[in-house]
């Protein structure tokens, strides 16, 4: 794959790996449009988006039959990348109306999941939602311009980011980033992180668009996250745990399960690292890391993807989201320069969207990979 000295932020050019491998440009565009239509307006075995009333809509976690801040913010990022303002506004209006807190310890944060009718199931937030909400709102402001509240996108993004950094300074609550290490937490109350939440490529842009007083914080957070991923990813396998301490070691057992291993959350790490390389090219380690994780999975069939220790031992638990894992392994080709980069892109191209009950998470990762590998996951 093509590795050059500067990222898309400096060059304005995004690699289209499908095109580099000989796929037709019109075919690639058609694939993007058709995949969007299947996910947002396809049949009931494929779609994950549902309009609600005159001005709202939601992405449904089809495995749990709830609506998550993760999925809502993902849907908004998909929509702004595809220039779909109506769907973006519907998703944002649902999120702003039903999920975002207006007071208390979680003011300006989002309930991490609710029912499709908007009834909150849990008050607490999950920080991966907040960072995707903020980034998609900034892109919407830059791509479409701002309107009246709640469609004053830039102001809404700054409000979220301010809470993420400053919550609890003058009242109850906790920030989403640890003030000392500048690392994102798993949830505001926990003294550990989730490696898949680390998006230094977003933080670089937050340093440009957040409140002026916080811009140096986001620059530091970007550097801290890049360094953190070196410690959270295994030096031989490239695998990372789902939850990790601030020193990168796997977090201890939690009351709701064992998250010390490589499983569903952790799939996203490869995709995030690759997109950071594509956009900013600030850490050559990301190339080596992408080669490592592609090599680990190179001789494993998709049907045999499992849960793994970060050292690479296969555990007796099949992957719930094999298509999603393939998608992130393929997205790693944005940074990888090893022998498997082309293989993964071709394999991904030949893999359809997942259908059925568990399709939501797989197909979110699938669509982000499709955007990225076609050069259409862009900064606005």
C-alpha positions in Angstrom: 0.0 0.0 0.0 1.0 3.6 -0.5 3.0 5.1 2.4 4.0 8.8 2.0 5.5 11.3 4.4 2.5 13.4 5.1 -1.1 12.6 6.1 -4.3 13.8 4.6 -4.5 16.7 7.0 -1.5 18.2 5.3 -1.9 17.0 1.7 -5.7 17.0 1.4 -5.4 13.7 -0.4 -7.0 10.4 0.9 -5.8 7.0 -0.2 -8.3 4.9 -2.1 -7.0 1.4 -1.6 -9.8 -0.2 -3.7 -8.8 2.0 -6.6 -5.1 1.1 -6.1 -6.0 -2.6 -6.3 -7.7 -2.1 -9.6 -11.4 -1.7 -8.7 -13.4 0.6 -10.9 -14.1 4.1 -9.5 -17.8 4.0 -10.4 -18.1 0.5 -8.9 -16.6 1.8 -5.6 -19.0 4.8 -5.5 -21.9 2.5 -6.2 -20.8 0.1 -3.5 -20.7 3.0 -1.0 -24.2 4.3 -2.0 -25.8 0.8 -2.0 -24.3 0.0 1.4 -25.7 3.2 2.9 -29.1 2.5 1.4 -29.1 -1.1 2.8 -28.1 0.1 6.3 -30.5 3.0 6.4 -33.4 1.9 4.2 -32.9 -1.8 3.4 -35.0 -4.8 4.4 -35.6 -5.7 8.0 -32.8 -8.3 8.0 -30.2 -5.6 7.1 -31.2 -2.1 8.1 -30.1 -0.6 11.4 -31.7 2.9 11.0 -35.3 3.8 11.7 -36.9 7.2 11.2 -39.1 8.4 14.1 -41.9 11.0 13.6 -41.2 14.1 11.6 -37.8 15.0 12.8 -36.0 12.1 14.7 -34.5 8.8 13.9 -32.3 6.2 15.6 -29.8 3.4 15.0 -31.0 0.2 16.7 -28.6 -2.2 18.4 -30.3 -5.2 16.8 -28.7 -7.7 19.2 -30.0 -5.9 22.4 -33.0 -4.0 20.9 -31.8 -0.7 22.4 -30.4 2.6 21.2 -26.9 3.4 22.2 -24.8 6.6 22.2 -22.2 4.6 20.4 -24.6 3.8 17.5 -26.2 7.3 17.4 -22.9 9.0 17.2 -21.6 6.5 14.7 -24.7 7.1 12.6 -24.1 10.8 12.6 -20.5 10.3 11.5 -21.7 8.1 8.7 -24.3 10.7 7.6 -21.9 13.6 7.6 -19.4 11.6 5.6 -22.1 10.7 3.1 -23.5 14.3 2.9 -26.9 13.1 4.3 -28.1 16.1 6.3 -31.6 14.9 6.9 -30.6 11.6 8.6 -27.8 13.5 10.5 -30.3 16.0 11.9 -32.8 13.3 12.8 -30.2 11.3 14.7 -28.9 14.4 16.5 -32.4 15.5 17.4 -33.2 12.1 19.0 -29.8 12.2 20.8 -30.2 15.7 22.0 -33.8 15.3 23.1 -33.8 11.9 24.8 -30.2 11.0 25.7 -28.4 14.2 26.6 -28.5 15.3 30.3 -29.5 18.9 31.0 -28.5 18.9 34.7 -26.8 16.8 37.5 -23.6 14.9 37.6 -23.9 14.0 33.9 -24.9 17.4 32.5 -24.1 17.6 28.8 -23.2 13.9 28.7 -25.4 11.3 27.1 -27.2 8.3 28.6 -25.3 5.4 27.0 -28.5 3.5 26.1 -32.2 3.9 25.9 -35.3 2.3 24.5 -36.3 3.1 20.9 -39.0 5.3 22.2 -36.4 7.5 24.0 -36.9 6.2 27.5 -33.5 6.0 29.3 -32.3 2.6 30.4 -29.2 3.9 32.2 -28.2 7.4 33.1 -24.4 6.9 32.9 -22.5 7.8 29.7 -19.9 5.9 27.6 -17.2 8.3 26.4 -16.8 6.8 23.0 -20.2 8.3 22.2 -19.3 11.8 23.4 -16.1 11.9 21.2 -18.0 10.8 18.1 -20.9 13.1 18.8 -18.4 16.1 19.1 -16.4 15.2 16.0 -19.4 14.6 13.8 -21.0 17.9 14.9 -17.8 19.7 14.1 -17.7 18.2 10.6 -21.4 19.0 10.1 -20.7 22.7 11.0 -17.9 22.8 8.6 -19.7 21.0 5.8 -23.2 22.4 6.0 -23.0 25.5 8.3 -24.8 26.1 11.6 -28.5 26.6 12.1 -30.8 27.3 15.1 -30.5 25.1 18.2 -30.1 22.2 18.3 -28.6 22.4 14.9 -26.0 25.0 15.9 -23.5 22.2 15.5 -20.2 23.9 16.4 -21.6 25.3 19.7 -23.1 21.9 20.6 -19.7 20.2 20.0 -17.9 22.7 22.2 -20.4 22.2 24.9 -19.8 18.4 24.9 -16.1 18.8 24.8 -16.1 21.3 27.7 -18.0 18.9 29.8 -15.6 16.1 28.9 -12.7 18.1 30.3 -14.2 20.1 33.1 -17.1 18.2 34.6 -16.9 18.2 38.4 -14.7 21.2 38.8 -17.5 23.4 40.2 -20.0 20.8 41.3 -20.8 17.1 41.1 -19.6 14.7 38.5 -16.3 13.6 36.9 -14.5 14.5 33.6 -14.2 11.9 30.9 -10.5 12.4 30.5 -8.2 11.8 33.4 -6.7 15.2 34.3 -3.3 13.9 35.2 -2.6 11.4 32.3 -4.8 13.1 29.7 -6.2 9.7 28.9 -9.9 8.9 28.2 -11.6 6.8 30.9 -13.9 3.8 30.3 -16.6 5.7 32.1 -16.2 9.0 34.1 -16.0 7.2 37.4 -13.3 4.6 36.6 -9.6 4.8 37.1 -8.9 2.8 33.9 -9.5 3.2 30.1 -10.7 1.3 27.0 -8.0 1.2 24.3 -10.6 1.4 21.6 -11.8 4.8 22.9 -8.5 6.4 22.0 -8.9 8.6 18.9 -5.8 10.9 18.7 -6.9 11.9 15.2 -10.1 13.4 16.6 -8.2 15.1 19.5 -5.9 16.8 16.9 -9.0 18.4 15.4 -10.5 19.2 18.8 -7.4 21.2 19.5 -8.4 23.4 16.6 -12.2 23.7 17.2 -12.8 23.3 21.0 -12.9 26.2 23.4 -9.7 28.2 23.1 -8.7 27.6 26.7 -8.8 23.8 26.1 -6.9 23.5 22.9 -3.6 22.7 24.5 -5.3 20.0 26.5 -6.4 18.3 23.3 -3.0 18.5 21.8 -1.6 16.8 24.9 -4.4 14.2 24.8 -3.5 13.3 21.3 0.1 12.7 22.2 -0.8 10.8 25.4 -3.2 8.5 23.5 -0.6 7.7 20.8 1.9 6.8 23.5 -0.7 4.8 25.5 -1.5 2.6 22.5 2.1 1.5 22.4 1.7 0.0 25.9 -1.8 -1.3 25.4 -1.1 -3.3 22.2 1.0 -6.5 22.7 4.4 -6.1 21.1 4.2 -9.5 19.3 0.6 -10.1 18.4 -0.6 -6.5 18.2 -3.7 -7.5 20.3 -5.1 -5.2 23.0 -7.5 -5.9 25.9 -11.0 -4.5 26.0 -10.3 -2.5 29.2 -6.8 -1.4 30.2 -5.2 0.5 33.1 -3.6 3.9 32.4 -0.2 2.1 32.1 -1.7 -0.1 29.3 -1.9 -3.3 31.3 -5.2 -5.2 31.2 -7.7 -3.9 33.7 -8.7 -6.2 36.5 -11.8 -8.4 36.4 -15.0 -6.4 36.5 -18.3 -7.3 38.2 -19.9 -7.7 34.8 -17.2 -9.8 33.2 -13.6 -10.4 32.1 -12.4 -7.7 29.8 -8.7 -8.5 30.0 -8.7 -10.1 26.6 -9.0 -9.2 22.9 -12.7 -9.2 22.1 -15.4 -7.0 20.6 -14.5 -3.5 21.9 -10.8 -4.1 21.1 -11.5 -4.7 17.4 -11.8 -1.0 16.9 -8.2 -0.3 17.9 -6.7 -1.4 14.6 -9.1 0.9 12.7 -8.5 3.9 14.9 -4.7 3.5 14.6 -4.9 3.2 10.9 -7.1 6.3 10.5 -4.8 8.3 12.7 -1.9 7.3 10.4 -3.9 8.2 7.3 -4.9 11.6 8.6 -1.8 12.7 10.5 1.2 10.4 10.0 2.7 11.3 13.4 3.7 7.9 14.7 5.7 5.4 12.6 4.9 2.7 15.2 1.4 2.6 13.8 2.7 1.0 10.6 4.5 -1.7 12.5 1.4 -2.3 14.7 -0.9 -2.6 11.7 1.5 -5.2 10.2 1.5 -7.1 13.5 -2.2 -7.4 13.8 -2.7 -8.4 10.2 0.0 -11.0 10.5 -1.7 -12.5 13.6 -5.0 -13.0 11.8 -3.5 -13.9 8.4 -4.0 -17.6 8.6 -7.2 -17.6 10.7 -10.5 -18.1 8.8 -13.2 -15.6 9.6 -15.5 -18.4 10.7 -12.9 -19.3 13.3 -12.4 -15.8 14.8 -12.5 -16.1 18.6 -11.7 -14.3 21.9 -8.0 -14.2 22.4 -5.6 -13.5 25.3 -3.5 -10.5 24.2 -0.6 -13.0 24.0 -2.5 -14.7 21.2 -4.0 -17.8 22.9 -7.4 -18.7 21.4 -10.1 -19.1 24.0 -13.1 -21.3 23.7 -15.5 -18.5 22.8 -16.3 -17.6 19.1 -16.3 -14.0 18.0 -19.8 -12.5 18.2 -18.8 -10.1 15.4 -16.5 -11.7 12.8 -17.5 -9.4 10.0 -16.6 -6.4 12.2 -13.2 -7.9 13.0 -12.5 -8.5 9.4 -13.5 -4.9 8.6 -11.1 -3.4 11.2 -8.3 -5.8 10.1 -8.9 -4.5 6.5 -8.9 -0.9 7.6 -5.5 -1.5 9.1 -4.3 -1.6 5.5 -4.4 2.2 5.5 -1.2 2.1 7.7 0.2 -1.4 7.0 3.0 -1.9 4.5 3.4 -5.7 5.1 2.6 -8.7 3.0 -1.1 -8.9 4.0 -2.3 -5.4 3.4 -3.7 -6.1 -0.1 -5.1 -9.5 0.9 -7.3 -7.9 3.6 -8.6 -5.2 1.3 -9.7 -7.8 -1.3 -11.1 -10.1 1.3 -13.2 -7.2 2.8 -14.4 -6.2 -0.7 -15.6 -9.7 -1.3 -17.5 -9.8 2.1 -21.1 -8.6 2.2 -22.8 -6.8 5.0 -23.9 -9.0 7.9 -27.5 -9.8 8.2 -29.6 -11.0 11.1 -29.9 -10.3 14.8 -26.2 -9.4 15.5 -25.7 -7.2 12.5 -25.5 -3.8 14.2 -22.0 -3.6 15.5 -20.4 -5.6 12.6 -22.1 -3.3 10.0 -21.1 -0.1 11.8 -17.5 -1.2 11.6 -18.0 -2.4 8.1 -19.3 1.0 6.9 -16.4 2.9 8.5 -14.0 0.5 6.8 -15.7 0.9 3.5 -15.5 4.7 3.8 -11.9 4.7 4.8 -10.6 2.2 2.2 -12.3 4.2 -0.5 -10.8 7.4 0.6 -14.1 8.8 1.8 -13.6 9.0 5.6 -12.6 12.6 5.5 -12.0 15.7 7.7 -14.4 18.6 7.2 
